[in-house]
Amino acid sequence: MGMIPSIANVFGVSIDELFGYDNERSRKVDALTERIRGMIRENNGADVSMDQCIALAREGLIEFPGNEKLTLALASALYTAGYVRHGELHLTDADGYGVYDVRRHRTYPEWQEAVKLYEKLLPGLTDGKLRRQAVRELSQLYKNLGQGEKALALAEEAPDLYGSAPFLRINAFDGRAAVAACGEALLETVRTSGELMVRILLNDRNIPPKTAADLLKNGAELFRLVCTEGDYGRNHGFLACLHMLRAYYLWQSGAHDEAFAALDLALDHAQSADRLFALGDSPYASPLLRQVRIPVPTEPKEGAFRAELPELWPWWDVPDRDEVKSQMAADPRWASWVDRTQA
């Protein structure tokens, strides 16, 4: 027995591997991690089973102390818990720009613990996919907590846009596969462009509501220019949220008819998002994307997203949300729209 560590060292393996336990251990960790990730997805937007999710991750770390995948899973669960339990809160500074309510955010125990886990994990984290997730989530928490200098330090270590995974994948292929990789990068770029437009509008509150609504319409138009056949794939969900936010700005601008037309567009996209799972793994029809396949959503639930629209409206944290929603709800068209989301 005393020679076992030396034998393992000679062969460059752990004692677990020497006795054939490592594969079993890896399988158990992977299964547990995937279960936790599934629960995190289930809790995205609402606290459905956050306590159970966090408890499962903690139990996993008791059985497998220090495991990177489970540590990241716990950190990610706490990251999500902060959002669904307390929310990302914003204020307006003296110049009319949106800023994070860092004083409130710093009271969230979930985010404080998550930051410590990410910071402990990152120095030794070599897995590319896991590291990217950790950096992305930690950077957001740094912003939420008013630690911009730490977020900037993470950014300085990261590659530029052309060094990101979608663009580097193009160089891994040739011919048809390269065209598919270009299409995937194009979709990613368009979506990111739309998200950046939203972020600017949410933080620059000097932009008039009607102008903001028009700009969001332009953002939706970016997708139409690429997805010329109307096959938006997973971006149907994002477009549903984009049009809900348009409805908010349109209502504020006094364009009430247009606001409800935007809600109808949001419902159309949500219904398409809910139907995606029935299509299976199918190709896009749009010429620029015809070598790209539309992935099947993870754990799809028919009608689930559509039914959540009234509660999720307008998806992002905006000023006077409750007041605007109350005004819209007083219009009979709101009740009609809600009924159709539940149909």
C-alpha positions in Angstrom: 0.0 0.0 0.0 2.9 2.3 0.8 4.1 1.9 -2.8 0.8 3.0 -4.4 1.6 6.7 -4.5 5.0 6.0 -6.1 3.5 3.7 -8.7 0.9 6.3 -9.6 3.6 8.9 -9.9 5.7 6.7 -12.2 2.8 6.4 -14.6 1.8 10.1 -14.3 -1.7 9.4 -13.0 -3.7 10.0 -9.9 -4.4 7.2 -7.4 -8.0 7.3 -8.5 -7.0 6.7 -12.1 -4.6 3.9 -11.0 -7.6 2.0 -9.5 -10.0 2.9 -12.3 -12.1 5.3 -10.2 -11.4 8.5 -12.2 -13.8 7.8 -15.1 -16.6 7.0 -12.7 -15.8 10.2 -10.7 -15.8 12.3 -13.9 -19.1 10.8 -15.0 -20.7 11.6 -11.7 -19.4 15.2 -11.7 -20.5 15.8 -15.3 -24.0 14.4 -14.6 -24.3 16.5 -11.5 -23.0 19.6 -13.2 -25.4 19.2 -16.1 -28.3 18.8 -13.7 -27.4 22.1 -11.9 -27.0 23.9 -15.2 -30.5 22.7 -16.2 -31.9 24.1 -13.0 -30.1 27.4 -13.5 -31.8 27.6 -17.0 -35.1 26.8 -15.4 -34.7 29.7 -12.9 -33.7 32.2 -15.6 -36.1 35.0 -15.1 -38.0 33.7 -12.1 -37.1 31.9 -8.8 -38.5 28.5 -9.5 -36.1 26.2 -7.5 -33.1 28.4 -6.7 -32.8 27.0 -3.1 -32.7 23.4 -4.3 -30.2 24.3 -7.1 -27.8 26.0 -4.7 -28.1 23.2 -2.2 -27.4 20.6 -4.9 -24.2 22.4 -5.9 -23.1 22.6 -2.3 -23.7 18.9 -1.7 -21.7 18.1 -4.8 -18.8 20.1 -3.5 -19.0 18.2 -0.2 -18.7 14.9 -2.2 -16.1 16.3 -4.6 -14.2 19.1 -2.7 -12.5 21.7 -4.9 -13.9 20.4 -8.2 -13.7 23.1 -10.8 -16.9 22.3 -12.6 -19.0 22.1 -9.5 -17.4 25.3 -8.0 -18.3 27.1 -11.2 -21.8 25.6 -11.1 -22.3 26.9 -7.6 -20.9 30.4 -8.5 -23.2 30.5 -11.5 -26.2 29.5 -9.4 -25.5 32.2 -6.9 -25.0 34.7 -9.8 -28.5 33.8 -11.2 -30.0 33.8 -7.7 -29.0 37.4 -7.2 -30.9 38.4 -10.3 -34.1 36.5 -9.7 -34.3 37.2 -5.9 -33.3 40.8 -5.9 -33.0 42.1 -9.4 -30.5 44.3 -11.2 -31.3 47.8 -10.1 -30.5 51.1 -11.9 -30.4 54.8 -11.1 -30.1 58.0 -13.1 -27.1 60.2 -12.6 -27.1 64.0 -12.7 -26.4 64.0 -16.5 -29.3 61.7 -17.3 -27.3 58.5 -17.8 -28.3 55.2 -16.3 -25.9 53.8 -13.6 -26.1 50.7 -11.5 -27.4 50.9 -7.9 -24.2 49.4 -6.5 -25.1 50.3 -2.9 -28.1 48.0 -3.1 -26.2 45.4 -5.1 -23.5 45.1 -2.5 -26.1 43.9 0.0 -26.8 40.8 -2.1 -25.2 37.8 -0.2 -25.4 35.6 -3.3 -23.3 38.0 -5.5 -20.8 38.5 -2.7 -20.2 34.8 -2.3 -20.2 34.2 -6.1 -17.4 36.8 -6.6 -15.2 35.0 -4.0 -15.8 31.7 -5.8 -15.0 33.1 -9.2 -11.8 34.8 -7.9 -10.7 31.6 -6.2 -11.4 29.5 -9.3 -9.9 31.7 -12.1 -6.1 31.5 -11.3 -6.1 27.7 -11.8 -8.9 27.4 -14.4 -7.4 26.1 -17.7 -10.5 24.8 -19.4 -11.3 27.3 -22.1 -15.1 27.0 -22.0 -15.3 27.1 -18.3 -12.9 30.0 -18.0 -14.8 32.1 -20.6 -18.0 31.5 -18.6 -16.3 32.5 -15.3 -14.7 35.6 -16.8 -18.0 36.7 -18.4 -20.1 36.3 -15.2 -17.4 37.7 -12.9 -17.0 40.7 -15.1 -20.7 41.4 -14.9 -20.7 41.1 -11.2 -17.8 43.5 -10.9 -19.9 46.1 -12.8 -23.0 45.3 -10.6 -20.9 45.9 -7.5 -19.2 49.0 -8.7 -15.7 47.4 -9.2 -15.0 48.7 -12.6 -11.3 48.6 -12.3 -11.4 44.8 -11.7 -13.7 44.3 -14.7 -11.3 46.4 -16.8 -8.4 44.2 -15.7 -10.3 41.1 -16.9 -11.0 42.8 -20.2 -7.3 43.7 -20.8 -6.5 40.0 -20.5 -9.1 38.9 -23.0 -8.6 38.7 -26.8 -10.1 41.3 -29.2 -13.2 40.7 -31.3 -11.4 38.8 -34.0 -9.8 36.6 -31.3 -13.2 35.5 -30.0 -14.4 32.0 -30.4 -17.0 32.7 -33.3 -14.3 34.4 -35.4 -11.5 32.0 -34.6 -13.8 29.1 -35.6 -13.8 30.4 -39.2 -10.1 29.7 -39.4 -10.6 26.0 -38.4 -12.5 25.2 -41.6 -12.5 25.6 -45.4 -15.1 25.3 -48.1 -18.7 24.8 -47.0 -17.7 24.4 -43.3 -16.0 27.8 -43.4 -19.1 29.4 -44.9 -21.2 27.9 -42.1 -18.7 29.2 -39.5 -18.9 32.7 -41.1 -22.7 32.5 -40.9 -22.6 31.6 -37.3 -20.2 34.5 -36.6 -22.5 36.8 -38.5 -25.5 35.8 -36.4 -23.5 36.3 -33.3 -22.4 39.7 -34.4 -26.0 40.9 -35.3 -27.3 39.7 -32.0 -24.5 41.4 -30.1 -25.1 44.6 -32.1 -28.8 44.5 -31.0 -27.8 43.9 -27.4 -25.4 46.9 -27.5 -28.1 49.1 -28.9 -30.4 48.2 -26.0 -27.6 48.8 -23.5 -26.9 52.3 -24.9 -30.6 53.2 -24.7 -31.0 51.9 -21.2 -28.0 53.9 -20.0 -28.4 57.1 -22.0 -31.7 58.4 -20.8 -31.3 61.7 -22.6 -32.6 59.9 -25.8 -36.3 60.7 -26.3 -38.7 57.7 -26.1 -39.8 58.0 -29.8 -36.2 58.1 -31.0 -35.4 55.1 -28.8 -38.4 53.1 -30.2 -37.2 54.0 -33.8 -33.7 52.8 -33.0 -35.0 49.5 -31.6 -37.0 49.1 -34.8 -33.7 49.5 -36.7 -32.1 46.9 -34.4 -34.8 44.4 -35.4 -34.3 45.3 -39.0 -30.6 44.2 -38.7 -31.9 40.6 -38.2 -34.2 40.9 -41.2 -31.4 42.0 -43.4 -29.5 38.8 -42.6 -32.4 36.4 -42.0 -34.1 37.4 -45.2 -36.5 34.4 -45.1 -37.7 35.2 -41.6 -35.9 32.2 -40.1 -34.6 33.9 -37.0 -33.9 30.7 -35.1 -33.0 31.2 -31.4 -33.1 35.0 -32.0 -36.9 34.8 -32.1 -36.7 35.0 -28.3 -34.4 38.1 -28.4 -36.7 39.8 -30.9 -39.7 39.2 -28.7 -37.9 41.0 -25.9 -36.8 43.8 -28.3 -40.3 44.5 -29.4 -41.6 44.5 -25.8 -39.0 47.2 -25.0 -40.2 49.1 -28.1 -43.7 49.0 -26.8 -42.5 50.6 -23.5 -40.8 53.5 -25.4 -43.7 53.9 -27.8 -46.2 54.1 -25.0 -44.1 56.8 -23.3 -44.0 58.7 -26.5 -47.8 58.7 -26.8 -47.9 56.3 -29.7 -50.3 53.9 -28.0 -51.5 52.1 -31.1 -48.0 51.4 -32.2 -47.1 50.2 -28.7 -49.8 47.4 -29.0 -48.6 46.6 -32.5 -45.1 46.1 -31.0 -46.6 43.8 -28.4 -48.3 41.8 -31.2 -44.9 41.4 -32.9 -43.4 40.3 -29.6 -46.1 37.6 -29.3 -45.5 36.4 -32.9 -41.8 36.0 -32.2 -42.4 34.3 -28.8 -44.7 31.8 -30.5 -42.1 31.1 -33.1 -39.5 30.6 -30.4 -41.8 28.1 -28.6 -42.3 26.2 -31.9 -38.5 25.8 -32.5 -38.2 22.4 -30.8 -40.7 20.9 -33.2 -38.5 21.8 -36.2 -35.6 19.6 -35.0 -32.1 20.3 -36.2 -32.8 22.1 -39.5 -30.9 24.5 -41.8 -31.7 28.2 -42.3 -33.3 29.1 -45.6 -31.8 32.5 -45.9 -28.9 32.6 -48.4 -26.3 34.0 -46.1 -27.1 31.3 -43.5 -28.1 28.3 -45.5 -25.0 26.3 -44.4 -25.9 27.0 -40.7 -28.2 24.7 -38.8 -30.8 26.0 -36.3 -30.1 24.2 -33.0 -32.9 22.6 -31.1 -33.5 24.6 -27.8 -32.4 22.9 -24.6 -35.2 21.4 -22.6 -38.0 23.0 -24.7 -41.5 23.6 -23.3 -44.2 24.3 -25.8 -45.9 27.7 -25.1 -43.7 28.4 -22.0 -42.0 31.6 -23.2 -45.2 33.0 -24.8 -47.1 32.5 -21.6 -44.5 34.4 -19.6 -44.5 37.6 -21.7 -46.8 39.6 -19.6 -44.8 38.9 -16.5 -41.5 39.4 -18.3 -42.5 42.7 -19.9 -40.5 44.7 -20.9 -37.7 42.3 -20.1 -35.1 44.9 -19.2 -35.0 47.1 -16.1 -36.4 50.5 -17.1 -37.5 53.7 -15.3 -41.2 53.9 -14.2 -41.8 50.3 -15.3 -44.6 49.6 -12.9 -46.3 53.0 -13.7 -46.1 52.4 -17.5 -47.4 48.9 -17.2 -50.3 50.0 -15.0 -51.2 52.6 -17.7 -51.1 50.0 -20.5 -53.0 47.5 -18.4 -55.8 50.0 -18.1 -56.2 49.8 -21.9 -58.6 46.9 -22.9 -56.1 45.9 -25.5 -53.7 44.8 -22.8 -56.1 42.2 -21.4 -56.7 40.9 -25.0 -53.0 40.6 -25.6 -52.5 38.8 -22.2 -55.3 36.3 -23.2 -53.5 35.6 -26.5 -50.2 34.9 -24.7 -52.0 32.2 -22.6 -53.9 30.7 -25.5 
